[in-house]
Amino acid sequence: MSNRDRLKELLIDIFLLEEDEFSFDLSRDDIETWDSLGIVSMAVGVREVFGYHFQQAEALEIDSVADIIERLEAEGVSFAE
């Protein structure tokens, strides 16, 4: 399974999305469940799946799926297709 697929699966589970609702272009404004609890769940999920621990301030600055990918790529996680 690619890292893109792993992230997609993780975010669908965390934000309670249907598969057809998910897009790598989604932002916080697009997802009703991306609230304070969603941020914590996303940070924990990213740590469990990718081994990266978001600092609190860093997690609060994440506004889109692209931001998550950008942060993980900066830590050496590849999302190349």
C-alpha positions as CSV (number, residue, x, y, z in Angstrom):
1,M,0.0,0.0,0.0
2,S,1.4,3.4,-0.9
3,N,1.7,6.3,1.5
4,R,-1.0,8.1,-0.4
5,D,-3.3,5.2,0.1
6,R,-2.3,4.9,3.8
7,L,-3.0,8.6,4.4
8,K,-6.3,8.5,2.5
9,E,-7.5,5.5,4.5
10,L,-6.4,7.2,7.8
11,L,-8.2,10.4,7.1
12,I,-11.4,8.7,5.9
13,D,-11.5,6.8,9.2
14,I,-10.6,9.8,11.4
15,F,-12.9,12.3,9.7
16,L,-15.8,9.8,9.1
17,L,-15.8,10.4,5.4
18,E,-17.2,8.2,2.6
19,E,-14.5,7.1,0.1
20,D,-16.1,9.2,-2.7
21,E,-16.0,12.3,-0.4
22,F,-12.2,12.2,0.0
23,S,-9.8,14.2,-2.2
24,F,-6.2,15.2,-1.6
25,D,-7.4,18.8,-2.3
26,L,-9.6,18.9,0.9
27,S,-9.1,21.6,3.4
28,R,-10.3,22.0,7.0
29,D,-13.2,24.1,5.8
30,D,-14.4,21.2,3.6
31,I,-14.6,18.7,6.5
32,E,-17.2,19.2,9.2
33,T,-15.5,16.8,11.6
34,W,-12.1,18.5,11.3
35,D,-12.5,20.2,14.7
36,S,-10.4,20.2,17.8
37,L,-11.0,16.5,18.4
38,G,-10.3,15.8,14.8
39,I,-7.0,17.5,15.0
40,V,-5.9,15.4,17.9
41,S,-7.1,12.2,16.2
42,M,-5.3,13.2,13.0
43,A,-2.1,13.8,14.9
44,V,-2.3,10.5,16.8
45,G,-3.1,8.7,13.6
46,V,-0.2,10.2,11.7
47,R,2.1,9.2,14.5
48,E,0.8,5.6,14.5
49,V,0.9,5.2,10.7
50,F,3.9,7.3,9.7
51,G,5.9,7.6,12.9
52,Y,5.8,11.4,12.9
53,H,4.7,13.3,16.0
54,F,3.1,16.7,15.3
55,Q,3.9,19.3,18.0
56,Q,0.7,20.9,19.3
57,A,1.2,24.3,17.5
58,E,2.2,22.5,14.3
59,A,-1.0,20.3,14.3
60,L,-3.1,23.4,14.8
61,E,-1.5,25.0,11.7
62,I,-2.5,22.1,9.5
63,D,-5.3,23.4,7.3
64,S,-5.4,20.8,4.5
65,V,-4.5,17.4,3.3
66,A,-1.8,19.0,1.3
67,D,-0.3,20.5,4.5
68,I,-0.1,17.0,6.0
69,I,1.7,15.7,3.0
70,E,4.0,18.7,2.9
71,R,5.0,18.2,6.5
72,L,5.5,14.5,6.2
73,E,7.6,14.9,3.0
74,A,9.8,17.3,4.8
75,E,10.4,14.5,7.3
76,G,11.4,12.1,4.5
77,V,8.0,10.3,3.9
78,S,7.5,10.0,0.2
79,F,4.1,10.6,-1.4
80,A,5.3,10.2,-5.0
81,E,2.8,8.4,-7.2
